[in-house]
């Protein structure tokens, strides 16, 4: 995670959704199915610098809750990410 090369602009963040896959006895991987209204979790991979009007409340490594409709989908080096405005995310998940 320390060599992540993408940096969002302004108050945007790049998040990597966490996945919950089930593996059958035969070894078939079944991804978790979600609908657009479901709340999901993701890890913050990179954070913009903010603006004069809005400071960044998130940090790299935070776990956040978001909706499937949040942000724009991005594929980079074979991995899937979401670029979203900080205000599109619902909450920071504390351990």
TORNU-129353 format. One record per residue (C-alpha): residue in one letter; x, y, z. Coordinates in steps of 0.1 Angstrom, whole numbers. Example, Ala and Ser with C-alpha at 12.3 -4.5 7.8 and 13.67 -1.06 7.14 Angstrom:
# residues 2
@resn:A | X:123 | Y:-45 | Z:78
@resn:S | X:137 | Y:-11 | Z:71
This chain:
# residues 95
@resn:X | X:0 | Y:0 | Z:0
@resn:X | X:30 | Y:24 | Z:5
@resn:X | X:39 | Y:24 | Z:-32
@resn:X | X:4 | Y:35 | Z:-45
@resn:X | X:11 | Y:58 | Z:-74
@resn:X | X:-23 | Y:75 | Z:-79
@resn:X | X:-31 | Y:107 | Z:-61
@resn:X | X:-66 | Y:123 | Z:-64
@resn:X | X:-71 | Y:160 | Z:-69
@resn:X | X:-88 | Y:183 | Z:-44
@resn:X | X:-112 | Y:167 | Z:-20
@resn:X | X:-113 | Y:133 | Z:-38
@resn:X | X:-101 | Y:100 | Z:-24
@resn:X | X:-93 | Y:67 | Z:-40
@resn:X | X:-108 | Y:37 | Z:-22
@resn:X | X:-104 | Y:0 | Z:-28
@resn:X | X:-136 | Y:-20 | Z:-20
@resn:X | X:-132 | Y:-49 | Z:3
@resn:X | X:-146 | Y:-82 | Z:-11
@resn:X | X:-162 | Y:-111 | Z:6
@resn:X | X:-160 | Y:-141 | Z:-16
@resn:X | X:-173 | Y:-176 | Z:-8
@resn:X | X:-155 | Y:-206 | Z:-21
@resn:X | X:-175 | Y:-238 | Z:-27
@resn:X | X:-163 | Y:-272 | Z:-18
@resn:X | X:-154 | Y:-277 | Z:-55
@resn:X | X:-132 | Y:-246 | Z:-54
@resn:X | X:-155 | Y:-222 | Z:-73
@resn:X | X:-153 | Y:-186 | Z:-62
@resn:X | X:-187 | Y:-169 | Z:-57
@resn:X | X:-185 | Y:-131 | Z:-53
@resn:X | X:-209 | Y:-115 | Z:-29
@resn:X | X:-239 | Y:-100 | Z:-47
@resn:X | X:-250 | Y:-65 | Z:-37
@resn:X | X:-276 | Y:-41 | Z:-49
@resn:X | X:-271 | Y:-4 | Z:-55
@resn:X | X:-287 | Y:6 | Z:-22
@resn:X | X:-263 | Y:-15 | Z:-1
@resn:X | X:-236 | Y:1 | Z:21
@resn:X | X:-202 | Y:-13 | Z:14
@resn:X | X:-167 | Y:-10 | Z:30
@resn:X | X:-135 | Y:1 | Z:14
@resn:X | X:-99 | Y:10 | Z:24
@resn:X | X:-87 | Y:45 | Z:16
@resn:X | X:-57 | Y:41 | Z:-7
@resn:X | X:-49 | Y:78 | Z:-14
@resn:X | X:-62 | Y:112 | Z:-4
@resn:X | X:-62 | Y:145 | Z:-22
@resn:X | X:-48 | Y:177 | Z:-6
@resn:X | X:-82 | Y:193 | Z:0
@resn:X | X:-91 | Y:229 | Z:-9
@resn:X | X:-91 | Y:262 | Z:9
@resn:X | X:-128 | Y:257 | Z:16
@resn:X | X:-126 | Y:220 | Z:27
@resn:X | X:-99 | Y:202 | Z:46
@resn:X | X:-95 | Y:164 | Z:43
@resn:X | X:-110 | Y:144 | Z:71
@resn:X | X:-98 | Y:110 | Z:58
@resn:X | X:-63 | Y:94 | Z:59
@resn:X | X:-47 | Y:67 | Z:39
@resn:X | X:-56 | Y:33 | Z:54
@resn:X | X:-89 | Y:44 | Z:69
@resn:X | X:-118 | Y:20 | Z:64
@resn:X | X:-149 | Y:38 | Z:51
@resn:X | X:-186 | Y:30 | Z:44
@resn:X | X:-199 | Y:40 | Z:9
@resn:X | X:-228 | Y:33 | Z:-14
@resn:X | X:-223 | Y:14 | Z:-47
@resn:X | X:-234 | Y:45 | Z:-66
@resn:X | X:-206 | Y:66 | Z:-50
@resn:X | X:-178 | Y:79 | Z:-72
@resn:X | X:-163 | Y:67 | Z:-105
@resn:X | X:-150 | Y:33 | Z:-111
@resn:X | X:-113 | Y:30 | Z:-120
@resn:X | X:-91 | Y:1 | Z:-130
@resn:X | X:-54 | Y:5 | Z:-125
@resn:X | X:-27 | Y:-22 | Z:-129
@resn:X | X:-54 | Y:-49 | Z:-129
@resn:X | X:-71 | Y:-37 | Z:-96
@resn:X | X:-104 | Y:-21 | Z:-92
@resn:X | X:-108 | Y:12 | Z:-73
@resn:X | X:-133 | Y:40 | Z:-68
@resn:X | X:-125 | Y:77 | Z:-71
@resn:X | X:-150 | Y:95 | Z:-49
@resn:X | X:-155 | Y:129 | Z:-33
@resn:X | X:-149 | Y:128 | Z:4
@resn:X | X:-185 | Y:140 | Z:10
@resn:X | X:-199 | Y:109 | Z:-9
@resn:X | X:-186 | Y:86 | Z:18
@resn:X | X:-208 | Y:78 | Z:48
@resn:X | X:-186 | Y:71 | Z:77
@resn:X | X:-151 | Y:60 | Z:90
@resn:X | X:-152 | Y:26 | Z:106
@resn:X | X:-132 | Y:25 | Z:138
@resn:X | X:-117 | Y:-7 | Z:151
